[in-house]
C-alpha cells in the first residue's frame, strides 16, 4: 500500500534527504521518497504496518525539522 503526504514547513533539501534515508530504514517500509521541490512524502509499505510507519515517520520528521508538519495528501 502507498500513502502520500504533504510536508508543510520543509526547510531544506538536505533535511529532506535525511528524512528519506531514516524513513527507508523503518521496519515494513518497501520504499520512501521525500521530494523537496514539491514537499511531498510517499511511503510504500510491505506488510500492513502503515499506522506504525506513519507514527515513526512523524517522529523522524519532527526530530530533523521541528517546524515541519506531515499532512495527508
Buried (B, 14 or more C-beta within 10 A) or exposed (E): EEBEBBBEEBBEEEBBEBBBEBBBEBEBBEEBEBBBEEBBBBBBBEEEBBEEBBEBBBEBBEEBBEEBBBEEE
